[in-house]
Amino acid sequence: MKPTSLRQQLTRAAMLTTLLAILLSAGALISYELSVYRSAGIADLRAQAELIARSTAAAVESRDTKVARENLALLRNQPRILAAAVYGLDGTLIASHTPEGGALLARVPLNAQTWGPRFSGSTLETTQAIERDGVRLGMLYLKAEHDVWRRLAAFALIVLAVGAISLTAAFYLFVHLQRRITAPLERMTDVARDVIGSHNWSLRAPATDYKDVGVLVDAFNRMLSECETRTSELEREMVTRQGVEQELRQADRQKDEFLATLAHELRNPLSPMTSAVALLQMPEASAQTRDKALVVLERQLRHIVRLVNDLLDASRVTTGKLSLDNETVNVGELLNTIVDGAQALATQQGLTLSLQLPPRPLHVDGDAIRLTQVFSNLLSNACRYTLRGGRVDIALAERGPWVEVSINDTGIGVEPEMQERIFDLFEQADKTLQRGNAGLGVGLTLARQIIQLHHGVLTMSSEGLNRGSCFTVRLPLLQKDGAVLAASPPPLITRRPSTRSLHILIADDNLDLTESFAEILSANGHRVDVVHDGEAAVQKAREQVPDIALLDIGMPKLDGYEVARQLRAGITTQGIHLVAITGWGQASDREAAWAAGFDQHLLKPVDPEDLVRLIGESYDEFQASRPGELR
């Protein structure tokens, strides 16, 4: 409903009320006029019927039709009478009268009783008994014309004219009075509108002589004064709060960016690990291939561990405080490792993957893990957005003082307008062919920041959609004298003989972890029992007391702290060497483990070879001095 002003609403209400009153009055008057006219017509017709009945009684009694007809002929002076008839008791027509050209009378049934007036259309009918000395001799019938509808129409026109005049007069009178009454409200409305438009809280509504409206105007002006005071205070506070609000918004945005970056960084090592697992599962794989796959797996596992330890650095990306752990990096070997990890993905997607290296090694001073992250991301993107049968070419070259790595693909390319924004955070090109693999829009932003921290440059070029893309990384070349030592792969987990065979209880709800630890410890000559909840750990330890218990903290039924407390409280189990293996690594977590009775605290993920070594060393230390120290 379209909003209207108060004046319009008041005018409408007044006019509707006045109109309703006029209509009700007109209806009452018309109804009264109809009732009066009808009663008058009935009374007149009855009077004439009684007069004719008395004058024709003798003629009816004597059956003198001539006299009866003469009596009825007296009605010719009554133009409203349409028909008259006299009937005997046997129903025979004695005499009748109709004006010239009148309609013939219908015969009245003998047994018809006298009946009162009947209105029908434009006529009025009635009957009158003809009696003499109380004896009924016959019946008189009269039919007359009435003009009630014409009179009502004329009366309605009069009422309508009077109502229109009254309504017009009421309208002008009300408008005049309304202007005087609503003028203060309109002036107050104008002030309110000006205040909203100009934000000038010093404006005030003028006073009025009307007491009730004056109270409202005074309250409105006091409200403006209060708003003026409050607004001044808020404006002063706004300056302070804007800075705080901006910091909060920035912190919230950085939190979201951090979570996205976290997920993205942890995914990067999974591709080569998946490829290595696939190689291990191939029956036709040679021993050399399997050893190489194991090297890749262990290297990527160490990569993940280091990424987890560096998660706090990822939170500093958006603030420009990301730190690097620089070392001398052989870029060629780094690219070789990355390409080996991506080869399975390229083969699966039907791509040709090539790596071109210079004749001599090129080194940079950088963070190998961060650089691996950058090149893995760029190579993964190239493979993901290149259709089957395409090519991805990686080239390493020396360009003056720079080491240049270019990754060219024949993929879907990037639109020119998107090339300006592709390195913006959360920005994504419209990958309609591979929409499901569009990612979070974090990788390229993080890659550019990492390269900039290495004092390098990351650029991209593309001739447009379906024309491929080229990402180029330039890093400062590190000049070295003499040969550069090739990085040796990390050693494989080897079977390390223990000085003695120990009985070890492993309790963890992670089935893969317990099985892998059990295999490794069994291979080193230890006897191992495995359970998967806290209650089972307590029961197993009481049935067969182990030398060492490796306990997870977050187990079902009983947590690791409660298991440790119950084992320390038991006479037979209080001497067990308790080791907490958990993902909770804060100082408070270590203190809680010590308070519960643990001898050691190891943080997941635990290197299996370190676990074998630590078990032997810690148990010897435990035997020498009880309790051992929490590490």
Long-range contacts (C-beta under 8 A, 24 or more apart in sequence): 6-182, 6-185, 7-178, 7-182, 7-186, 10-174, 10-178, 10-182, 11-171, 11-174, 11-175, 11-178, 14-170, 14-171, 14-174, 14-178, 15-167, 15-170, 15-171, 15-174, 18-166, 18-167, 18-170, 18-171, 19-163, 19-167, 22-163, 22-166, 22-167, 23-163, 25-159, 26-156, 26-159, 26-160, 26-163, 29-155, 29-159, 30-152, 30-155, 30-156, 30-159, 33-151, 33-152, 33-155, 34-148, 34-152, 37-148, 37-151, 38-119, 38-148, 41-117, 41-124, 41-144, 41-146, 41-148, 42-116, 42-117, 42-124, 42-126, 45-117, 45-124, 45-126, 45-142, 45-144, 46-117, 46-126, 46-128, 48-75, 48-78, 48-81, 48-142, 49-126, 49-127, 49-128, 49-140, 49-142, 50-128, 52-84, 52-128, 52-140, 52-142, 53-128, 53-129, 53-130, 53-131, 53-140, 56-86, 56-95, 56-130, 56-140, 57-130, 57-131, 57-132, 57-137, 58-132, 59-86, 59-94, 59-95, 60-86, 60-88, 60-94, 60-130, 60-137, 60-138, 61-132, 61-137, 63-88, 63-94, 65-94, 65-95, 68-94, 68-95, 69-95, 69-96, 69-97, 71-95, 72-96, 72-97, 73-97, 78-144, 80-144, 80-145, 80-146, 81-142, 81-143, 81-144, 81-145, 82-123, 82-143, 82-144, 82-145, 83-141, 83-142, 83-143, 84-140, 84-141, 84-142, 84-143, 85-140, 85-141, 86-130, 86-138, 86-139, 86-140, 86-141, 87-138, 87-139, 87-140, 87-141, 88-137, 88-138, 89-136, 89-137, 89-138, 94-138, 105-141, 108-139, 108-141, 112-139, 114-139, 119-146, 119-148, 122-146, 122-147, 122-149, 181-210, 181-213, 183-208, 184-208, 184-210, 184-213, 184-214, 184-217, 185-213, 185-216, 188-216, 188-217, 188-220, 191-220, 191-224, 192-220, 195-224, 199-231, 201-227, 201-228, 201-231, 202-228, 253-318, 254-315, 254-318, 254-319, 257-317, 257-318, 257-425, 257-426, 257-442, 258-314, 258-315, 258-317, 258-318, 260-426, 260-440, 260-442, 261-314, 261-317, 261-442, 261-446, 262-311, 262-314, 263-440, 264-377, 264-439, 264-440, 264-442, 264-443, 264-446, 265-307, 265-314, 265-373, 265-446, 266-304, 266-307, 266-308, 268-372, 268-373, 268-376, 268-377, 268-380, 269-300, 269-301, 269-303, 269-304, 269-307, 269-376, 270-300, 271-341, 271-342, 271-344, 271-345, 271-376, 271-380, 272-296, 272-300, 272-337, 272-338, 272-340, 272-341, 272-342, 273-297, 273-300, 273-301, 274-344, 275-340, 275-341, 275-342, 275-343, 275-344, 275-345, 276-300, 276-341, 278-344, 279-344, 291-492, 294-492, 295-489, 295-490, 295-492, 296-337, 296-340, 296-341, 298-490, 298-492, 298-493, 299-337, 299-489, 299-490, 300-341, 301-605, 302-490, 303-369, 303-372, 304-605, 305-605, 306-369, 307-369, 308-605, 310-369, 317-446, 317-449, 318-425, 320-449, 322-449, 322-450, 322-453, 324-366, 324-367, 324-370, 324-450, 324-453, 324-454, 325-367, 325-369, 326-365, 326-366, 326-367, 327-365, 327-366, 327-367, 327-368, 328-363, 328-364, 328-365, 328-478, 328-480, 328-484, 329-363, 329-364, 329-365, 329-366, 329-367, 329-368, 329-371, 330-361, 330-362, 330-363, 330-484, 330-486, 330-487, 331-361, 331-362, 331-363, 331-364, 331-371, 331-396, 331-403, 331-405, 331-475, 332-357, 332-358, 332-361, 332-362, 332-396, 333-361, 333-486, 333-487, 334-368, 334-371, 334-372, 334-375, 335-375, 335-394, 335-396, 335-405, 337-372, 338-372, 338-375, 338-376, 338-379, 339-379, 339-394, 341-376, 342-376, 342-379, 342-380, 342-383, 345-380, 345-383, 346-383, 346-392, 349-383, 349-386, 349-388, 350-388, 350-389, 351-383, 351-386, 351-388, 351-389, 351-390, 351-391, 351-392, 352-390, 352-391, 352-392, 353-383, 353-391, 353-392, 353-394, 354-391, 354-392, 354-393, 354-394, 355-394, 355-395, 355-396, 356-393, 356-394, 356-395, 356-396, 357-396, 358-396, 358-397, 358-398, 361-484, 362-396, 362-398, 362-403, 362-477, 363-403, 363-477, 363-478, 363-480, 363-484, 364-403, 364-454, 364-475, 364-476, 364-477, 364-478, 365-454, 365-476, 365-478, 366-454, 366-475, 367-450, 367-454, 370-450, 370-453, 370-454, 371-450, 371-454, 371-475, 373-446, 373-447, 373-450, 374-447, 374-450, 374-451, 374-458, 374-473, 375-405, 375-407, 375-473, 377-443, 377-444, 377-446, 377-447, 378-407, 378-447, 378-471, 378-473, 379-407, 381-439, 381-443, 381-444, 381-471, 382-407, 382-408, 382-409, 382-411, 382-469, 382-471, 383-409, 384-434, 384-437, 385-409, 385-411, 385-412, 385-431, 385-433, 385-434, 385-437, 385-469, 386-410, 386-411, 386-412, 386-468, 387-411, 387-412, 387-433, 398-477, 399-474, 401-476, 401-477, 402-456, 402-474, 402-475, 402-476, 402-477, 403-474, 403-475, 403-476, 403-477, 404-472, 404-473, 404-474, 405-472, 405-473, 405-474, 405-475, 406-470, 406-471, 406-472, 406-473, 407-470, 407-471, 407-472, 408-468, 408-469, 408-470, 409-468, 409-469, 409-470, 410-468, 411-468, 411-469, 412-465, 412-466, 413-462, 413-463, 413-464, 413-465, 413-466, 413-467, 413-468, 413-469, 414-460, 414-462, 414-464, 414-465, 414-469, 415-464, 415-465, 416-462, 416-464, 419-460, 419-461, 419-462, 422-460, 423-448, 423-458, 423-460, 451-475, 493-520, 493-608, 493-609, 494-609, 495-523, 495-524, 496-524, 496-609, 496-612, 496-613, 497-524, 497-525, 498-524, 498-525, 498-526, 498-612, 498-615, 498-616, 499-616, 499-620, 501-525, 501-526, 501-527, 502-526, 502-527, 502-546, 502-547, 502-548, 502-615, 502-619, 503-527, 503-529, 503-544, 503-545, 503-546, 503-547, 503-548, 504-528, 504-529, 504-546, 504-547, 504-548, 504-549, 504-550, 504-615, 505-529, 505-531, 505-537, 505-540, 505-541, 505-546, 505-548, 505-549, 505-550, 505-576, 506-530, 506-531, 506-549, 506-550, 507-531, 507-532, 507-533, 507-534, 507-536, 507-537, 507-540, 507-549, 507-550, 507-551, 507-552, 507-555, 507-560, 507-563, 508-532, 508-550, 508-551, 508-552, 508-555, 508-581, 509-533, 509-552, 509-554, 509-555, 509-556, 510-552, 516-608, 517-550, 517-608, 517-611, 520-608, 520-611, 520-612, 521-611, 521-612, 521-615, 524-612, 526-615, 532-556, 533-557, 533-558, 534-558, 534-559, 534-560, 534-562, 534-563, 537-563, 538-563, 538-566, 538-567, 541-567, 541-570, 541-573, 541-576, 542-570, 542-572, 542-573, 545-572, 545-573, 545-575, 545-576, 546-576, 547-576, 547-577, 547-619, 548-576, 548-577, 548-578, 548-579, 548-615, 548-619, 549-576, 549-577, 549-578, 549-579, 550-579, 550-581, 551-578, 551-579, 551-580, 551-581, 551-598, 552-580, 552-581, 552-582, 553-580, 553-582, 553-584, 553-589, 553-593, 554-582, 554-583, 554-584, 560-593, 560-596, 560-598, 561-592, 561-593, 561-596, 562-596, 564-593, 564-596, 564-597, 564-598, 565-596, 565-597, 567-597, 568-596, 568-597, 575-626, 577-618, 577-619, 577-622, 577-628, 579-615, 579-618, 581-606, 590-630, 593-630, 594-630, 598-630, 599-627, 599-628, 599-629, 599-630, 600-628, 600-630, 600-631, 601-630, 601-631, 602-631
